Amino acid sequence: MNDPGPVGRGELLRSARELLAGGSVLFCGPAGIGKSTLLAALAGADGGGTVLRCAPAESDRRLPFVCLIDLLADVTDDVLARLPAPLRAALEAALLRGEHPTSDQSRLGVRLAVLQVLQLLSDRAPVTLVIDDLQWVDRPSAEVLAFVARRLTGDRLRVLAAERVPDGEQPLHRNLCPPDVAELPVPPLTPRDVARLLLRDNGVLLPHGSVLQIHQLADGNPFYALELGRAVLRSGVPESPGRPLPVPRRLRALLLDRLGELSERAQATLLLASAATRPSLTLLRAAGRPDAAEDLVAAERCDLAVADDDGIVRFRHPLIRAAIYAEAP
């Protein structure tokens, strides 16, 4: 109980440390599963070497070289001064330290300059690039990182990264890491780990039945479990295990950020599906939703729900279903 590390991640952290000692590591998994927590635990545990970090947000994708600017923010001018003049000028322009904007002709210069900077830094001490949310790296920075990743050699230059991907899917941006990067999917927490997580966060031991409800609804996702646990404590522990758990407004907004892209008809179809024990296209049509199949196609595009080949409606996450139901007037 006194372990200060991420709850339920001991084995995963041990594996990652072993892999990171000789190469690069890429964590992958859905939002809230704990990838950023793992990056922080690993990057902070290594007392030696140089750590360069960036954690772009979705809005940063439109800002050229912003990820590179963050990564090299602590690289001093004396390091840049050791570059050949053309490469230094190209890199300083990309980092907004120079007088001239970066042109298409100088993009190769930026890539070569970053590679040389990392090599210079690694001559002093091992270098680790810590990149959270690879999926939000802006395109110019991504091109530089992909170029550098293919040319990183030795154990003094490594990448520790995380990418948001839906459960069971493969990362799409591993090309920003060295070719031999080890992919580590981050699994859901067990009910026991969720209980420990909630106790650490709230200082209150919730009833076993409530913990099981939270685990089931969160599907083992630690961020969702924490939000649900706090909501339960604010509103009071349900009197009976079968009573629905409160879904906090902040969590509903996060989960349903794309619900507004659907038509009112499609939203009504999803609401009806969320109230059914075993929703299906047949059931929805019988309940007065003749266009249910078309509505579910739209819901699939928004990553909210899908109708499988048997016509069974499956929500992308149990909390999406609960959040839609909670939004009912």
C-alpha positions in Angstrom: 0.0 0.0 0.0 3.0 2.3 0.5 4.3 1.8 -3.0 4.6 5.3 -4.5 4.6 4.0 -8.1 1.7 3.7 -10.4 -0.9 1.3 -9.0 -1.0 -2.1 -10.7 1.9 -1.3 -13.1 4.8 -2.9 -11.3 5.4 -5.7 -13.8 4.9 -3.4 -16.8 7.4 -0.9 -15.4 10.0 -3.6 -14.8 9.6 -4.9 -18.4 9.9 -1.3 -19.7 13.0 -0.6 -17.7 14.7 -3.7 -19.0 13.8 -2.8 -22.6 14.8 0.9 -22.1 18.2 -0.1 -20.9 19.1 -1.3 -24.4 16.6 0.4 -26.7 13.4 2.4 -27.1 9.9 1.8 -25.7 6.5 2.9 -27.0 3.4 2.6 -24.7 0.1 2.4 -26.5 -3.5 2.3 -25.3 -6.7 4.3 -25.1 -7.1 7.7 -23.4 -6.9 7.6 -19.6 -5.2 4.2 -19.4 -2.1 5.6 -17.7 0.5 6.1 -20.4 1.6 9.5 -19.3 1.9 8.2 -15.7 4.2 5.5 -16.9 6.3 7.9 -18.9 6.7 10.1 -15.9 7.7 7.2 -13.7 10.3 6.0 -16.1 11.8 9.3 -17.1 12.0 10.5 -13.5 13.7 7.3 -12.3 16.8 7.6 -14.4 19.0 10.1 -12.5 21.8 10.1 -15.2 21.7 11.4 -18.7 19.9 14.0 -20.6 16.1 13.9 -20.9 14.4 16.0 -23.6 10.6 16.1 -23.4 7.5 17.2 -25.3 3.8 16.5 -24.7 1.9 18.1 -27.6 -1.9 18.7 -27.4 -4.3 18.2 -30.2 -4.3 21.9 -31.1 -0.5 21.8 -31.5 -0.8 19.8 -34.7 -1.4 23.0 -36.6 1.8 24.7 -35.2 4.9 23.9 -37.3 7.9 22.7 -35.3 6.2 23.3 -31.9 7.1 19.7 -30.8 10.7 20.2 -31.8 10.8 23.6 -30.0 9.6 21.9 -26.8 12.1 19.0 -27.2 15.1 21.2 -27.7 14.1 24.0 -25.3 16.9 23.1 -22.9 19.6 22.8 -25.5 21.9 25.7 -25.1 23.4 27.9 -27.8 26.9 26.6 -27.1 25.7 23.2 -28.5 24.1 24.8 -31.6 27.4 26.8 -32.1 29.2 23.5 -32.8 27.0 22.9 -35.9 28.1 23.8 -39.4 26.8 27.3 -40.2 24.1 26.3 -42.7 22.7 23.6 -40.4 22.7 26.0 -37.4 20.9 28.6 -39.4 18.2 26.2 -40.5 17.7 24.8 -37.0 17.6 28.2 -35.3 15.0 29.4 -37.8 12.8 26.3 -37.0 13.2 26.9 -33.3 12.4 30.6 -33.7 15.8 31.6 -32.5 16.9 32.9 -35.9 16.0 35.7 -38.1 14.6 33.9 -41.2 11.7 31.5 -41.4 12.3 28.0 -42.3 11.9 27.3 -46.1 11.3 24.0 -47.9 14.9 24.1 -49.0 16.2 24.1 -45.4 14.1 21.2 -44.2 16.9 18.8 -44.9 19.2 21.1 -42.9 16.8 21.0 -39.9 16.8 17.2 -40.0 20.6 16.9 -40.2 21.0 19.6 -37.5 18.7 17.8 -35.0 20.6 14.5 -35.7 23.9 16.2 -35.0 22.6 17.9 -31.9 21.5 14.6 -30.5 24.8 13.0 -31.3 26.7 15.9 -29.7 24.6 15.6 -26.5 25.0 11.8 -26.4 28.8 12.2 -26.5 28.4 13.9 -23.1 25.7 11.6 -21.6 23.0 9.2 -22.7 20.0 11.0 -24.3 16.4 10.0 -23.9 13.6 11.6 -25.9 10.3 11.5 -24.0 7.4 12.1 -26.3 3.8 11.9 -24.9 0.9 11.7 -27.3 2.7 10.9 -30.5 -0.6 11.2 -32.4 -0.5 15.0 -31.8 3.0 15.7 -33.0 2.9 18.4 -35.7 3.8 17.3 -39.2 7.2 19.2 -39.6 8.4 17.9 -36.3 7.2 14.4 -37.1 9.2 14.5 -40.4 12.3 15.4 -38.4 11.7 12.8 -35.8 11.1 10.1 -38.4 14.3 11.1 -40.2 16.3 11.0 -36.9 14.7 7.8 -35.6 15.9 5.9 -38.7 19.5 7.0 -37.9 19.7 6.7 -34.2 22.4 4.2 -33.3 23.9 2.8 -30.1 22.4 2.7 -26.6 23.1 6.3 -25.8 20.2 7.6 -27.8 16.8 6.2 -27.1 13.1 7.2 -27.3 10.4 6.7 -24.6 7.0 7.5 -26.1 3.3 7.0 -25.8 0.5 7.0 -28.4 -3.2 7.0 -27.9 -4.9 4.1 -29.8 -8.2 2.3 -29.3 -8.1 -1.0 -27.5 -6.7 -3.8 -29.6 -5.4 -1.6 -32.3 -1.8 -0.9 -33.4 0.0 2.4 -33.1 0.1 4.5 -36.3 3.1 6.6 -35.5 5.8 4.2 -34.5 7.9 5.5 -37.4 8.7 8.4 -35.1 10.7 5.9 -32.9 13.7 3.8 -33.9 12.8 0.7 -36.0 13.5 -1.7 -33.1 11.2 0.1 -30.7 9.4 -2.2 -28.3 5.6 -1.7 -28.3 4.0 -2.2 -24.8 0.2 -2.1 -24.7 -1.1 -0.8 -21.4 -3.7 -3.1 -20.1 -6.8 -2.3 -17.9 -6.4 -2.4 -14.2 -7.8 -5.4 -12.2 -10.6 -4.9 -9.7 -8.1 -5.2 -6.9 -5.9 -2.5 -8.4 -8.9 -0.2 -8.9 -9.7 -0.6 -5.2 -6.0 0.3 -4.3 -6.1 3.3 -6.7 -9.3 4.6 -5.2 -8.0 4.2 -1.6 -4.8 6.0 -2.5 -6.7 8.9 -4.2 -9.6 9.3 -1.7 -8.3 7.8 1.5 -11.6 6.0 1.8 -12.1 2.3 1.4 -15.3 1.9 -0.7 -17.5 -1.1 -0.4 -16.5 -4.1 -2.5 -19.7 -3.9 -4.5 -19.1 -0.3 -5.4 -15.5 -1.0 -6.4 -16.7 -3.8 -8.7 -19.3 -1.5 -10.3 -16.7 1.2 -10.8 -14.3 -1.3 -12.3 -16.9 -2.7 -14.7 -18.1 0.7 -15.8 -14.6 2.1 -16.2 -13.5 -1.1 -17.9 -10.3 -1.0 -15.8 -9.4 2.5 -17.1 -7.7 4.3 -14.1 -8.7 7.8 -15.2 -12.3 6.9 -15.6 -12.2 4.9 -12.3 -10.9 7.9 -10.4 -13.5 10.2 -11.8 -16.3 7.7 -10.9 -14.9 7.1 -7.5 -14.8 10.8 -6.7 -18.4 11.2 -8.0 -19.6 8.3 -5.8 -18.1 9.9 -2.7 -19.6 13.3 -3.6 -23.1 11.9 -4.2 -23.0 9.0 -1.6 -22.4 5.3 -2.0 -25.3 3.6 -3.8 -27.6 1.9 -1.3 -27.9 -1.2 -3.6 -25.3 -2.7 -5.9 -27.7 -2.5 -8.9 -28.2 1.2 -8.7 -26.5 3.1 -11.5 -23.4 5.0 -10.6 -23.3 8.7 -11.1 -21.3 9.8 -14.2 -19.7 13.2 -13.5 -20.4 16.0 -16.0 -16.8 16.5 -16.8 -16.5 12.8 -17.7 -19.6 13.0 -19.8 -18.3 16.0 -21.7 -15.0 14.2 -22.4 -16.7 11.0 -23.6 -19.4 12.6 -25.6 -17.4 15.4 -27.3 -18.4 14.1 -30.7 -22.0 13.4 -29.9 -23.0 16.8 -31.2 -21.8 15.8 -34.7 -24.7 13.4 -34.9 -28.2 14.4 -36.1 -30.9 14.6 -33.4 -32.4 11.4 -34.9 -29.2 9.5 -34.5 -28.7 10.9 -30.9 -32.2 9.7 -30.1 -31.4 6.2 -31.5 -28.3 6.0 -29.3 -30.2 7.1 -26.2 -32.8 4.3 -26.8 -29.9 1.8 -27.3 -28.3 2.9 -24.1 -31.5 2.1 -22.1 -31.8 -1.4 -23.5 -30.3 -4.4 -21.8 -29.3 -6.0 -25.1 -29.6 -3.3 -27.8 -29.9 -4.5 -31.4 -31.0 -3.1 -34.8 -34.1 -5.3 -34.6 -35.0 -4.0 -31.2 -34.5 -0.4 -32.3 -36.6 -0.7 -35.4 -39.3 -2.3 -33.4 -39.2 0.6 -31.0 -39.8 3.1 -33.8 -36.3 3.7 -35.1 -36.6 2.6 -38.8 -33.3 4.2 -39.7 -31.4 2.6 -36.9 -28.8 1.1 -39.2 -28.0 4.4 -40.8 -27.8 6.1 -37.4 -25.3 3.5 -36.2 -23.1 4.0 -39.2 -22.9 7.7 -38.2 -22.3 6.7 -34.6 -19.4 4.5 -35.7 -17.8 7.3 -37.6 -17.9 9.3 -34.4 -16.3 6.4 -32.5 -19.3 6.1 -30.2 -21.0 2.8 -31.0 -21.2 0.2 -33.7 -23.6 -2.5 -34.9 -21.8 -5.8 -35.5 -22.6 -8.3 -38.3 -25.4 -9.8 -36.1 -27.0 -6.5 -35.6 -26.0 -6.2 -32.0 -25.3 -2.6 -30.9 -22.0 -2.3 -29.0 -20.8 0.9 -27.4 -17.1 1.7 -27.8 -16.8 1.9 -24.0 -19.3 1.0 -21.2 -19.0 4.6 -19.9 -20.1 6.0 -23.3 -23.3 4.1 -22.9 -23.7 5.3 -19.3 -22.9 8.9 -20.2 -25.5 8.9 -23.0 -28.1 7.5 -20.7 -27.2 10.1 -18.0 -27.7 12.9 -20.6 -31.3 11.9 -21.0 -33.8 14.7 -20.2 
